[in-house]
């Protein structure tokens, strides 16, 4: 370890010395030569992107989501105290608006969120109904166990609010007249409490220190904020949006459609709304559009445009945004309930997948190359 | 040059110090490389964790040995140490060559030109009397003598790496578009001072042209006394700079060390005597190197001379083998490895594989992370031979574990090269289990890169 530190120290010292030497050389060369000259380095400021992401997208999205999870938890408590049809409906509404708000924070799996595997605890689907029932019957469970990620979060709530009975009367009976009614009520509020608590933790970590750490880490190594955020973003787009919401239910990876694998499977046709919201969040992130406003701040689109003016290449920003719109257009015709869609006409689902897929190539190959970012931090040597 | 001058090259001798210094630095740097590799956790990450390894043609039998892989690295590191000390030199360098080369053959994913360079150097060193000075049992006061060709062979190999790396840069992407440096340099604007210049176009052009000129001229300028010292200063500057700018590991230090071979014996001897106090080494007289005593009953130098001759001849010819392949080398990469094409292109891809059961038409996409590590997936996504090997793996897996009777493997692959927009790379209708060359599976490049 000491050797490593010493090595880094020496490297830093040499780096500074050499930079100085080279600076002189280059200055000399630059002054005497009228060669081609690109835009000045001051034209682009990566820190501005990080600032925009942190202050206008990430923190506001988490604040908004945190409010919604607070509301969700209090609705659940109200319902648990008085399990009526009316309270069930208002709890469902809270669940829906909170689930939608979640689509705006799901991609930001970094810092504390990454450490605690935030996304896994909130949104693993399909949920394990057997495990949920076991936990409820026994009344003893520890939701902090990684093995229980698939029996909590929004998908578990989806089951408890929509899927546990054939109709609302039957559903309500689990919370009122069932032998284990109290356990059902407790499990429900335990879930909402946990969502709320985890979200609070992540929001607090952002507002108390991590924001500055994130913004100040504006270099361009593999551990810089920009590299990590871009990798997170692409991972989210590829795995959670493209595959999770569309590809897996459409059977792209299994050969036949898996209707039970749609997000919000038990709800009455909520999966498309969630997909649309997630797509919007992805588009907004790429373009740096502030949360809940139309203000367009600094983001990847601006960085690509800047680099493009240097290289006079194809307009990648435009291709990416066009492709986002094509994916959106293709999805317009989908049934609000994706489970019904894959059973009735899976071709439409597959064509939406294809449009989403095209942007994986744009983002993962063209954009990463233009930004000179390595896909998934691979710390091996090159030559 | 006539026959007698060639013979002189073999019969005349020179000071052994350059060879000894070369051996010592080589050993130390190799030991350092192995330790660094282990400390970074790469032994486990690259050779134990993956489920599957990409093999070189004919070397499919070279596989990591699970936990025993650590032993190979330990043997490799230890033999490097022995090489540095000069203890049991011949055996040590042979063991080093074998263990190091075994490691490199285990997975094609990790291919680097400088690893290959080390293998070639180590093989060369097996045939050189590099322990006739500065080693236990060798003279310490005064350097022994070694045949001219022994030092000359190292010079030729080192010079050849520079020169061929320079030749490879003589293409339109490098010189006229300043690619890939125009892509790479703006990514390092976080470097102190220097960084703020790196996203300027002229800097990319300056580095491209200067780099090519350096590579092409360095071997010659190092040969002549008048230019040697200054050129060596540039060698150091150049390699330190590449070390700061790019993640190229130990390579800069290896080249900085290797280029010392161009300095004369007297110079090495002076430095040696200043650095190594006489008490470090036993005071015995210099001895006659193995090479002068002859091997297998042959006259001295005949066997090593012949082997080294073939090696160097091979090195001169091998980089040109791509000429036998039609199409753009950067695109199909047949003949790209083992030819000193160093830091020459920025190429990245995305590969979505599809499995089809021709019997029932069932088709499904492959999640690469089920089979490959992130690093393997990244490397496979733009190298056609790795795609074919991966396709074979997938077909095998689905036949054996999933009981498919037949499996066809197709791929949607997109590749971006040197700042060009990505384009479709593999013909989507080609079953990759049925092809054996890049030509059968790739779409044309649709652009021209002129030059070597």
Interface residues (C-beta under 8 A of the other chain):
Chain A: X4 X11 X14 X15 X16 X18 X19 X20 X21 X22 X23 X26 X29 X30 X33 X35 X36 X37 X38 X39 X40 X41 X44 X46 X218 X219 X220 X221 X224 X247 X251 X252 X253 X254 X255 X256 X307 X310 X311 X313 X314 X316 X319 X357 X360 X361 X362 X364 X365 X366 X368 X369 X370 X371 X372 X373 X374 X375 X376 X378 X379 X380 X381 X382 X383
Chain B: X39 X40 X42 X46 X110 X112 X113 X114 X182 X183 X184 X186 X187 X188 X189 X190 X191 X192 X193 X194 X195 X196 X197 X198 X199 X200 X201 X202 X203 X205 X206 X237 X240 X241 X244 X246 X247 X248 X249 X250 X251 X342 X343 X346 X348 X349 X350 X352 X362 X363 X364 X365 X366 X367 X374 X375 X378 X412 X414 X415 X416 X419 X420 X421 X422
